[in-house]
Amino acid sequence: MRKKIVIVSMLFLSSIIGRTQTFDLEKCLKMADTANPVIRNAKLDVAITTKQVLAYETALLPKLFFAADYKYNAIIPGQLIPGEIAGMPQGTFVAVQFGVPYNLSNALQLNQILYNPQVNAGIKALKVSKEVSELQSEATTQNVKYQLIQTYYNLQALNKQLAFVKENIINIDKMYANMQAMYEQKMILATELDKMNITRLSLKNQEQTLISNKEKTENYLKLMIGKNIQDKIDFQREEDVQKPLIIDQKTINPIDVKLIQTQQKLNQAERQGINMAYLPVLSMYGTALYSYNYRPESDFGKGINGAIVGLKLDWTLFDGLEKMYKSKQNKLTRQKLDSQLDFAKKQLEVNIENAKKQVENQLQSLVTSQEQLVLAEKVQNQAKYSYEQGVISSNDLLKSENDLYQAQTNVVVAYVQLRMAELELLKITGNIK
């Protein structure tokens, strides 16, 4: 009984492990959010900037330092003092040694910034830099998803085209079998059969090419969602080619414009930091000292305590015109950003309008291509019937077959171009989710 349970459990687990996963576009995008290495690195950049802000803010916290120093004075340093101190004639000097051979000193110091405008300005600039990093991360995410959606719909187009080719192969195999029977009954020449076979082999070759391209595209999609190419994944097929990507065109979230605006904020924060550098820095410090002195010849030892509390003021009165030139550079950068923002807004309006028109044109192109496909199918069906009745030649039959394949290809191309036009509009308006 135990063996049976183990065998059943192993079969159940193997069935789960070997099961093919199915991914639609929404699931692919969610996978990319967490598993795509480019998106993951962009998010890590934001996390790094956040830690930089926190690290810089610690400058406002108190700092505690400890120092220990051990000295052995092989030769105790001396100093000259006036001789009259030791009862000698005026104008003479006596060399006197201060200290003992061994000295151990310890110091514990606490520093606290009371006022430093440059630190506050630097924190503000770093917080704006974090906003820049977040926008850059969002732009990177949208670019990756843009490529992912492109690849996904290219795969959909390959699936659709492959389905058309397989259907055509089935039809042409039937026609070839009929023509072969007619040839055996000496109703048609061998060249008629050869013409049909050439078309048949051409479709077979196209099928193999499409299968190869499909495998390459699937492998690239797996890479983009953080999977291995060995993983068993089936990407869901979109049956309704009319399903739009765009739901709401009113929301506009232009990342490029926002990025320039955030850079303007960063420029302003840097300008404030330059101005703050003219102000002084005030800090407080306190030090606790302990020194132990020892002289082995007389077995003398003495410990000495000490404590210091003070205020320190640092003020740069002249920096060699460094801040002045930094201020001028900052002003030129501000003028450049103003110009970039004005152009970016105008370019955004033009790009949105052009993208909307492109979506409308491609939608009409898809409708037209679908109508042409319906007509091509009718013509091809009529051509098969007419050929069987002996009304048209094999050349006319093959032409109708080629026209049908071209109409099918046109539908696939129009479908992809419509999806790409919609995707481009989403990218311009910053709405790729």
C-alpha positions in Angstrom: 0.0 0.0 0.0 2.9 2.4 0.9 4.5 1.7 -2.4 1.3 2.5 -4.3 0.9 5.8 -2.4 4.5 6.8 -3.2 4.1 5.9 -6.9 0.8 7.8 -7.2 2.4 10.8 -5.4 5.4 10.8 -7.8 3.2 10.6 -10.8 1.1 13.5 -9.5 4.2 15.6 -8.9 5.7 14.8 -12.3 2.5 15.8 -13.9 2.5 19.1 -12.2 6.2 19.7 -13.0 5.8 18.7 -16.6 2.6 20.7 -17.1 2.8 23.4 -19.8 2.0 26.9 -18.4 -0.2 29.2 -20.5 0.6 32.9 -20.5 -1.5 35.7 -21.9 -0.3 39.3 -22.5 -1.4 40.5 -19.0 0.4 37.6 -17.3 3.5 38.2 -19.3 3.6 41.9 -18.3 3.1 41.0 -14.6 6.0 38.4 -14.9 8.2 41.1 -16.4 7.6 43.4 -13.5 9.4 41.1 -11.1 11.5 38.8 -13.3 12.8 40.9 -16.1 16.5 41.7 -15.2 16.4 45.2 -16.8 13.3 46.2 -14.9 14.7 44.7 -11.7 18.0 46.6 -12.1 16.0 49.9 -12.7 14.1 49.3 -9.4 17.4 48.6 -7.6 18.7 52.0 -8.8 15.8 53.6 -7.1 16.5 51.6 -3.9 20.2 52.7 -4.1 19.2 56.3 -4.4 16.9 55.9 -1.4 19.7 54.6 0.7 21.9 57.4 -0.5 19.4 59.9 0.9 19.3 58.1 4.2 23.1 57.9 4.4 23.4 61.6 3.7 20.7 62.5 6.4 23.0 60.8 9.0 25.2 63.9 8.7 22.7 65.6 11.0 23.0 63.0 13.7 25.6 63.1 16.5 29.0 61.3 15.9 30.9 59.5 18.6 34.6 58.8 18.2 37.1 56.9 20.3 40.9 57.1 20.0 43.6 55.3 21.9 47.3 56.1 21.8 50.2 54.2 23.3 53.7 55.9 23.4 57.1 54.8 24.5 59.5 57.7 24.6 62.9 56.1 24.0 64.4 59.6 24.5 62.2 61.9 26.4 62.0 65.2 24.5 63.4 68.2 26.2 62.8 72.0 26.2 64.8 75.0 27.1 63.6 77.2 30.0 65.2 80.4 31.4 68.0 79.7 33.8 66.8 82.1 36.5 63.9 79.7 37.2 66.5 77.2 38.5 68.5 79.9 40.3 71.1 80.4 37.5 72.3 83.7 36.1 69.9 85.7 33.9 70.3 85.1 30.2 71.2 81.4 30.6 69.0 78.5 29.7 68.5 75.0 31.1 67.4 71.9 29.2 64.6 70.2 31.0 62.8 66.9 30.1 59.1 66.8 30.5 57.2 63.5 30.8 57.9 59.9 31.4 58.9 57.0 29.1 55.5 55.3 28.9 52.2 57.1 28.1 48.8 55.6 27.4 46.0 58.1 26.4 42.4 57.6 25.5 39.9 60.0 24.1 36.1 59.9 23.6 34.7 62.7 21.4 31.1 63.6 20.6 30.4 65.9 17.6 27.0 67.4 16.8 26.2 69.7 13.9 24.0 72.5 15.2 23.6 74.4 11.9 24.7 73.4 8.5 22.6 74.8 5.6 24.6 73.0 3.0 23.6 69.6 4.5 19.9 70.5 4.3 20.3 71.7 0.7 22.1 68.5 -0.1 19.4 66.3 1.4 16.8 68.2 -0.7 18.8 67.7 -3.9 19.2 64.0 -3.2 15.4 63.7 -2.7 14.9 65.3 -6.0 17.5 62.9 -7.5 15.4 60.1 -6.1 12.4 61.4 -8.1 14.6 61.5 -11.2 15.7 57.9 -10.5 12.0 56.8 -10.1 11.0 58.5 -13.4 14.0 56.8 -15.2 12.9 53.5 -13.7 9.4 54.1 -14.9 10.7 55.0 -18.4 12.9 51.8 -18.4 9.9 49.7 -17.4 7.7 51.1 -20.1 10.5 50.6 -22.7 10.8 46.9 -21.7 7.1 46.4 -21.8 6.9 48.2 -25.1 9.4 45.6 -26.5 7.5 42.8 -24.8 4.1 43.8 -26.3 5.7 44.2 -29.7 7.2 40.7 -29.5 3.9 39.2 -28.1 1.9 40.6 -31.1 4.6 39.5 -33.5 4.1 36.0 -32.1 0.3 36.4 -32.6 0.9 37.4 -36.2 3.1 34.4 -36.8 0.5 32.1 -35.3 -2.2 33.6 -37.5 0.0 33.4 -40.6 1.0 29.8 -39.7 -2.7 28.9 -39.4 -3.4 30.4 -42.8 -0.5 28.5 -44.3 -1.6 25.2 -42.8 -5.1 25.7 -44.0 -3.8 26.4 -47.5 -1.6 23.3 -47.4 -4.6 21.2 -46.6 -6.5 22.8 -49.5 -3.7 22.5 -52.0 -3.1 18.9 -50.9 -6.7 18.1 -51.8 -6.3 19.9 -55.1 -3.1 18.1 -55.8 -4.7 14.7 -55.1 -7.6 15.6 -57.5 -5.2 16.7 -60.2 -3.1 13.6 -59.7 -6.2 11.5 -60.3 -7.0 13.6 -63.4 -3.4 13.1 -64.6 -3.7 9.3 -64.2 -6.8 9.4 -66.3 -4.9 11.5 -68.8 -7.2 14.4 -68.4 -4.4 16.9 -67.8 -0.7 17.2 -68.7 2.1 16.5 -66.3 3.1 20.2 -66.4 -0.2 21.1 -64.8 0.6 18.7 -62.0 4.1 20.0 -61.6 2.9 23.6 -61.3 0.6 22.6 -58.5 3.4 20.7 -56.8 5.7 23.8 -57.0 3.1 25.8 -55.1 2.6 23.0 -52.7 6.3 22.8 -51.9 6.5 26.5 -51.6 3.8 26.5 -48.9 5.6 23.7 -47.1 8.8 25.8 -47.1 6.9 28.8 -45.8 5.4 26.7 -43.0 8.9 25.6 -41.9 10.1 29.2 -41.9 7.2 30.4 -39.9 7.7 27.6 -37.3 11.3 28.5 -36.9 10.5 32.2 -36.5 7.8 31.3 -34.0 10.3 29.3 -31.9 12.8 32.2 -31.9 10.1 34.7 -30.9 8.8 32.4 -28.1 12.4 32.0 -26.8 12.8 35.8 -26.7 9.5 36.2 -24.9 10.6 33.7 -22.3 13.8 35.6 -21.8 11.9 38.9 -21.3 9.6 37.4 -18.6 12.5 35.7 -16.7 12.0 32.2 -17.9 14.5 29.6 -19.4 14.1 28.5 -23.0 13.7 24.9 -21.7 10.6 25.9 -19.7 7.3 24.6 -21.2 5.3 27.7 -21.9 2.3 28.1 -24.2 1.6 31.8 -25.1 -2.2 32.2 -25.4 -3.4 33.0 -28.9 -5.5 36.1 -29.5 -8.5 35.0 -31.5 -10.1 38.4 -31.8 -7.8 40.6 -33.9 -10.1 43.6 -33.3 -9.3 43.7 -29.6 -7.8 47.1 -29.0 -4.9 47.9 -26.7 -6.2 51.4 -26.1 -9.0 51.8 -23.6 -8.6 55.4 -22.4 -6.9 58.0 -24.5 -7.6 60.9 -22.2 -4.9 60.1 -19.6 -1.6 61.6 -20.5 1.5 60.7 -18.4 4.5 62.0 -20.5 7.5 60.7 -18.7 10.0 62.7 -20.8 8.2 65.9 -19.9 8.1 64.9 -16.2 11.8 64.0 -16.3 12.7 67.5 -17.5 10.5 69.1 -14.9 12.1 67.1 -12.2 15.6 68.1 -13.5 14.4 71.7 -13.2 13.6 71.0 -9.5 17.1 69.4 -9.1 18.6 72.5 -10.7 16.8 74.7 -8.2 17.9 72.6 -5.3 21.5 72.8 -6.5 21.2 76.6 -6.8 20.0 76.8 -3.2 22.9 74.6 -2.2 25.3 77.1 -3.8 23.7 80.0 -2.0 23.8 78.1 1.3 27.6 77.7 1.0 28.0 81.4 1.8 26.7 80.7 5.3 28.7 79.5 8.3 28.6 76.0 9.8 28.2 75.7 13.6 28.9 72.5 15.5 29.3 71.5 19.1 31.8 69.0 20.4 32.7 67.4 23.7 35.8 65.3 24.5 36.6 63.1 27.5 40.4 62.4 28.0 42.3 60.0 30.2 46.1 59.7 30.1 48.2 57.3 32.2 51.9 58.0 32.6 54.4 55.5 34.0 58.1 55.7 34.8 59.6 52.2 35.6 62.9 53.5 37.2 60.9 54.8 40.2 57.8 52.8 39.7 55.9 56.0 39.3 52.5 55.9 37.7 49.8 58.6 37.4 46.5 58.9 35.6 45.2 62.3 34.5 41.6 63.0 33.5 40.5 65.8 31.2 37.3 67.0 29.6 36.6 69.6 26.9 33.3 71.1 25.7 33.3 73.6 22.9 31.6 75.3 19.9 33.2 75.4 16.5 32.3 77.9 13.7 33.5 77.3 10.2 32.9 80.1 7.7 34.5 80.4 4.3 34.9 84.1 3.7 36.5 83.8 0.2 36.6 80.7 -1.9 38.4 82.1 -5.0 35.2 82.8 -6.9 34.3 79.1 -7.0 30.6 79.6 -5.9 30.2 82.5 -8.3 31.1 80.4 -11.3 29.1 77.5 -10.1 26.1 79.8 -9.9 26.6 81.0 -13.5 26.9 77.4 -14.6 23.6 76.6 -12.8 21.9 79.5 -14.5 22.9 78.3 -18.0 21.7 74.8 -17.2 18.4 76.3 -16.0 18.0 78.1 -19.4 18.8 74.9 -21.2 16.2 72.9 -19.3 13.5 75.7 -19.9 14.2 75.4 -23.6 14.0 71.6 -23.5 10.7 71.6 -21.6 9.1 74.0 -24.1 10.2 71.9 -27.0 9.2 68.6 -25.3 5.6 69.9 -24.7 5.2 71.0 -28.3 6.7 67.7 -29.6 4.3 65.8 -27.3 1.3 67.4 -28.8 2.4 66.7 -32.4 3.4 63.1 -31.6 0.0 62.4 -29.9 -1.9 63.8 -32.8 0.1 61.9 -35.4 -0.2 58.7 -33.4 -4.0 59.0 -33.2 -4.2 59.5 -36.9 -1.9 56.5 -37.5 -4.2 54.3 -35.3 -7.2 55.5 -37.3 -5.4 54.8 -40.6 -4.3 51.3 -39.6 -7.7 50.4 -38.3 -9.2 51.3 -41.7 -6.4 49.4 -43.4 -7.3 46.3 -41.3 -10.9 46.6 -42.2 -10.1 46.9 -45.9 -7.7 43.9 -45.7 -10.4 41.8 -44.1 -12.8 42.7 -46.9 -10.2 41.8 -49.5 -9.7 38.5 -47.8 -13.4 37.7 -48.0 -13.4 38.5 -51.7 -10.2 36.5 -52.3 -11.7 33.4 -50.6 -14.8 33.7 -52.8 -12.7 34.1 -55.9 -10.5 31.1 -54.9 -13.6 28.9 -54.3 -15.0 29.9 -57.6 -11.7 29.3 -59.3 -11.6 25.7 -57.9 -15.1 25.0 -59.2 -14.3 26.6 -62.6 -11.2 24.5 -62.9 -13.0 21.3 -62.1 -15.5 22.3 -64.8 -12.7 22.9 -67.3 -13.6 26.6 -67.7 -10.2 28.0 -66.5 -6.6 26.8 -66.7 -4.3 25.8 -63.9 -2.6 29.1 -64.2 -5.8 30.9 -63.2 -6.3 28.5 -60.4 -2.8 29.0 -59.0 -3.2 32.8 -59.4 -6.3 32.7 -57.3 -4.4 30.6 -54.7 -1.6 33.1 -54.6 -4.0 36.0 -54.4 -5.7 34.3 -51.4 -2.3 33.9 -49.7 -1.4 37.5 -50.4 -4.8 38.7 -48.9 -4.2 36.5 -45.8 -0.7 38.0 -45.4 -2.1 41.5 -45.8 -4.6 40.9 -43.0 -1.8 39.7 -40.7 0.4 42.7 -41.6 -2.5 45.2 -41.1 -3.3 43.5 -37.7 0.3 43.9 -36.5 0.6 47.5 -37.8 -2.6 48.4 -36.0 -1.4 46.9 -32.7 2.0 48.7 -33.1 0.3 52.0 -33.8 -1.8 51.6 -30.7 1.3 50.6 -28.7 3.1 53.7 -30.0 0.3 56.0 -28.8 0.4 54.3 -25.4 4.1 54.8 -25.2 3.9 58.5 -26.2 1.2 59.2 -23.6 3.0 57.1 -20.9 0.2 54.6 -20.5 2.0 51.2 -21.0 1.0 49.3 -17.9 
